Amino acid sequence: MESKVTIQDIATMAGVSKSSVSRYLNNGYISEDKAKKIKSAIERTGFETNFFAKRLKTKKSGLIGIVIPRIDSVTVGKFLNGINRKLRENDYQGMILISELDIEKELDNINSLNQQGVDGIIINSMSITKKHLEITSKLNIPTIFTGQKSEFINYIKLDDYKAGRIMGEYFKSKGHKEIVFLGVNEFDKAVGIERKSGFIDAVKENNPGGRVQFVETDFTFASAYLKGDEILKYKPTAIVCATDNICLGILRYLHERNIKVPDEISVAGFGGYEIGGVSYPAITTIAFDYELIGIKTAQGILDLIEGKELEENNDIALELIERESVKEIGDKGGIG
């Protein structure tokens, strides 16, 4: 394996001091004769492609910081794939820090990446707090948020309210009036408030008798499974879950109790996860293109680094995928 070329190697080859090489790389003053020797040595060794030299010469690190809440998520994986693809195309690399669903750690991660000299930071945030606004407003590098929005920051995100409305209209068209929305805490504004509100607003609009009960869970399969008893107390004809992963927990709960989906209770989710297409029954869902979100977010941070404005039209297509887990009902349905 070839060893890395160092500044000392270049200095030795060119017959100059290390400080002369450093000044050359930093566009500082050195004699024309020394500059020619250093340039020749660099070209012969390929040192100019070395990360350190590139950083010194351009004043850019070629690194983008990425803060994510968790790593064990299908959506985060696709999101990171999109980011990585766009960064790679532009000769950038991502530096990922994981917040473990802890807001204070998320804020620390933003500060840490800034101190490590990245050129910009992508923040897949759980919530945008006053502390987020304070910290990012003081940075000398651009930041872009995804997953949440605020008028005070740069962001690219899904239209969670619109996604909720699409699902609400769908269930209303299928005749469902007694529905449980199994969602997450409102601390997560996008999923906990916007997605839920869009669904409830659509179900209740011009639909006398349409009722949506809310049961809170977290994003895990296990937590959703444990909410089954509470959900059944409402005798719903349908359970709409904030994510497909939550749906899988409920499907397991219903299966163990021999409650047939969709014959007795319909179930649907959000996300368009591949596993939802191979579960039994396959889950009706609103599909999000998380990889495209990653691509657009990465392009956004690169544009900000170059001093450009973000594109105004950052709509991400939402697609209702109708599978096997929802049925149309008349006046009857649900668990009696």
HELIX and SHEET records of a PDB file:
HELIX    1   1 ILE A    7  ALA A   14  1                                   8    
HELIX    2   2 LYS A   18  LEU A   25  1                                   8    
HELIX    3   3 GLU A   32  THR A   45  1                                  14    
HELIX    4   4 PHE A   47  THR A   49  5                                   3    
HELIX    5   5 PHE A   51  THR A   58  1                                   8    
HELIX    6   6 VAL A   74  GLU A   89  1                                  16    
HELIX    7   7 ILE A  103  GLN A  115  1                                  13    
HELIX    8   8 LYS A  130  LYS A  138  1                                   9    
HELIX    9   9 ASP A  160  SER A  173  1                                  14    
HELIX   10  10 LYS A  189  ARG A  195  3                                   7    
HELIX   11  11 LYS A  196  LYS A  204  1                                   9    
HELIX   12  12 PHE A  221  LEU A  226  1                                   6    
HELIX   13  13 GLY A  228  LEU A  232  1                                   5    
HELIX   14  14 ASP A  244  GLU A  256  1                                  13    
HELIX   15  15 ILE A  275  VAL A  278  1                                   4    
HELIX   16  16 TYR A  290  ILE A  305  1                                  16    
SHEET    1   A 5 GLN A  93  ILE A  98  0                                        
SHEET    2   A 5 LEU A  63  ILE A  68  1                                        
SHEET    3   A 5 GLY A 120  ASN A 124  1                                        
SHEET    4   A 5 THR A 143  THR A 146  1                                        
SHEET    5   A 5 TYR A 155  ILE A 156  1                                        
SHEET    1   B 6 ARG A 211  GLU A 216  0                                        
SHEET    2   B 6 GLU A 178  GLY A 183  1                                        
SHEET    3   B 6 ALA A 238  CYS A 241  1                                        
SHEET    4   B 6 SER A 266  GLY A 271  1                                        
SHEET    5   B 6 THR A 284  PHE A 288  1                                        
SHEET    6   B 6 LEU A 318  ILE A 321 -1                                        
END                                                                             
